[in-house]
């Protein structure tokens, strides 16, 4: 039996995916939102066509990116607060996944409900 919060997580996922993909910058596309395995996964595809080392650079700066993402999940922005509230109610974490389009390299940054 799904909790009300979890049902809302799945509804929010479906609505978000209707608006995707979204180009974030010249190298990053917000590609998908998926709720599974007690997490909501935000998948970003990284265009490596101009610079094959893009994922390596992201990996080299992963501590700064994790800090930025930690600030994002703690944001006071009403849209973000709504998602994190639903995740907390459903005991779901949030995972930001960056995938290199050519290399297939993947970096994940996971946040438990206690971190938001």
C-alpha positions in Angstrom: 0.0 0.0 0.0 1.4 3.4 -1.0 1.3 6.3 1.3 -0.4 9.5 0.2 3.1 11.1 0.0 4.4 8.4 -2.2 1.5 8.7 -4.6 2.2 12.4 -4.8 5.9 11.7 -5.6 4.8 9.5 -8.5 2.3 12.2 -9.8 5.0 14.8 -9.6 7.4 12.5 -11.5 4.9 12.1 -14.3 4.2 15.8 -14.5 8.0 16.6 -14.5 8.7 14.2 -17.3 6.1 15.9 -19.5 8.3 19.0 -19.5 11.5 17.2 -20.3 14.1 17.2 -21.7 15.2 20.7 -20.7 18.4 22.2 -21.8 20.2 23.6 -18.7 23.3 25.0 -20.4 25.5 24.3 -23.4 26.6 20.9 -22.0 23.8 19.8 -19.7 20.3 18.5 -20.4 17.8 17.6 -17.6 16.6 14.4 -19.1 14.4 12.5 -16.7 12.8 12.1 -13.2 12.2 8.6 -12.0 11.0 7.4 -8.6 12.4 4.0 -7.8 14.2 2.1 -5.0 13.1 4.6 -2.4 14.7 7.5 -4.3 13.7 10.2 -6.8 16.4 10.2 -9.5 17.0 13.4 -11.4 19.0 12.4 -14.5 21.1 15.0 -16.3 22.8 14.1 -19.6 26.2 15.7 -20.3 27.1 16.5 -23.9 30.7 15.4 -24.4 30.9 16.2 -28.1 32.8 19.4 -27.7 35.0 18.3 -24.9 35.4 14.5 -24.2 36.9 15.4 -20.8 33.7 17.1 -19.5 32.7 14.2 -17.2 36.3 14.0 -15.9 36.1 17.7 -15.1 32.8 17.2 -13.3 34.3 14.3 -11.3 37.3 16.5 -10.4 34.9 19.1 -9.0 32.5 16.7 -7.4 32.9 18.1 -3.9 31.8 21.6 -5.1 29.0 20.1 -7.1 27.8 18.0 -4.1 27.8 21.2 -2.0 25.8 23.1 -4.6 23.3 20.2 -4.8 23.1 20.0 -1.0 22.1 23.7 -1.0 19.5 23.0 -3.7 17.7 20.3 -1.7 17.7 22.6 1.3 16.4 25.5 -0.8 13.5 27.7 0.4 12.2 27.7 -3.2 8.5 26.7 -3.0 8.8 24.1 -5.8 11.8 22.5 -4.3 10.3 22.5 -0.8 7.2 20.8 -2.1 9.3 18.0 -3.7 11.5 17.5 -0.6 8.4 17.5 1.6 6.8 14.8 -0.4 10.0 12.8 -0.4 10.3 13.1 3.3 6.7 12.0 3.9 7.4 9.0 1.6 10.9 8.4 3.1 12.4 8.8 -0.3 15.9 10.2 -0.9 16.9 12.4 -3.8 19.7 11.3 -6.3 21.2 13.6 -8.9 22.7 11.5 -11.7 25.0 12.9 -14.3 25.6 10.7 -17.4 28.1 11.3 -20.1 26.3 10.9 -23.4 29.3 9.4 -25.2 31.4 7.9 -22.5 28.5 6.5 -20.4 30.3 7.6 -17.3 27.9 8.2 -14.4 28.3 10.3 -11.3 25.6 10.2 -8.6 25.0 12.5 -5.6 22.6 11.0 -3.1 20.7 12.8 -0.3 18.7 11.0 2.3 15.4 12.5 3.6 17.3 13.7 6.8 19.5 15.9 4.7 16.7 18.1 3.4 
